[in-house]
């Protein structure tokens, strides 16, 4: 019964946010500040799912400037957990097909996110160039999931190199964002689904790397994020155990 009530509320909430959000964005379409605004609105759904999301940012996070944020991608619940930490003037990179999803697709485009053709291999090779151009011309930060797919409980998957190629080419920092494990933890028929920690790490300067060292940079970021996620999981386990 609780699952049904949650599903009804979430569907109605998302439709209303998408409709009124799209109307709001028509007054300043493609303004990258909208992504954080509506990301935080979707993040409020975490309480509906019985999740207590704790957001942690370094003291100087607001001074990061233009950068590429990379985060672990677990499942569809990322939309209500990691979205809480999206910074102003940060946009995501999504497939062109997202634009055709009723209600959500229109809001996704109007908020200023980048849409690329991932199914066309010839065009996909130009994705890095598109990201670099957007960073320089629009003065925006980019949010990417370097695993390339949802991990679905398999831990932090190997990183693809696109985000790191783009960071080196654009000359911007990489900022890792780690989310404690949610896979297998959420039961929609249970009121309390525990604690989730979303933590932003210190920026990583890419100026010491060139395109031949991109895998070295990716490996360094993967190592840092894997270690941090393990620490967050240990902390969450202790917090949840203390509440039982």
Rosetta blueprint (number, residue, H / E / L):
1 X L
2 X H
3 X H
4 X H
5 X H
6 X H
7 X H
8 X H
9 X H
10 X H
11 X H
12 X H
13 X H
14 X H
15 X H
16 X H
17 X H
18 X H
19 X H
20 X H
21 X H
22 X H
23 X H
24 X H
25 X H
26 X H
27 X H
28 X H
29 X L
30 X L
31 X L
32 X L
33 X H
34 X H
35 X H
36 X H
37 X H
38 X H
39 X H
40 X H
41 X H
42 X H
43 X H
44 X H
45 X H
46 X H
47 X L
48 X L
49 X L
50 X L
51 X L
52 X E
53 X E
54 X E
55 X E
56 X E
57 X L
58 X L
59 X L
60 X L
61 X H
62 X H
63 X H
64 X L
65 X L
66 X L
67 X E
68 X E
69 X E
70 X E
71 X E
72 X L
73 X L
74 X L
75 X L
76 X L
77 X L
78 X H
79 X H
80 X H
81 X H
82 X H
83 X H
84 X H
85 X H
86 X L
87 X L
88 X L
89 X L
90 X E
91 X E
92 X E
93 X E
94 X E
95 X E
96 X H
97 X H
98 X H
99 X H
100 X H
101 X L
102 X L
103 X L
104 X H
105 X H
106 X H
107 X H
108 X H
109 X H
110 X H
111 X L
112 X L
113 X L
114 X E
115 X E
116 X E
117 X L
118 X L
119 X L
120 X L
121 X H
122 X H
123 X H
124 X H
125 X L
126 X L
127 X H
128 X H
129 X H
130 X H
131 X H
132 X H
133 X H
134 X H
135 X H
136 X H
137 X H
138 X H
139 X L
140 X L
141 X E
142 X E
143 X E
144 X E
145 X L
146 X L
147 X L
148 X L
149 X L
150 X L
151 X L
152 X L
153 X L
154 X L
155 X L
156 X L
157 X L
158 X L
159 X L
160 X L
161 X L
162 X H
163 X H
164 X H
165 X H
166 X H
167 X H
168 X H
169 X H
170 X H
171 X L
172 X L
173 X E
174 X E
175 X E
176 X E
177 X E
178 X E
179 X E
180 X L
181 X L
182 X L
183 X L
184 X L
185 X L
186 X L
187 X L
188 X L
189 X L
190 X L
191 X L
192 X L
193 X L
194 X L
195 X E
196 X E
197 X E
198 X E
199 X E
200 X E
201 X L
202 X L
203 X L
204 X E
205 X L
206 X L
207 X L
208 X L
209 X L
210 X L
211 X H
212 X H
213 X H
214 X H
215 X H
216 X H
217 X H
218 X H
219 X H
220 X H
221 X H
222 X H
223 X H
224 X H
225 X H
226 X H
227 X H
228 X H
229 X H
230 X H
231 X H
232 X H
233 X H
234 X H
235 X H
236 X H
237 X H
238 X H
239 X H
240 X H
241 X H
242 X H
243 X L
244 X L
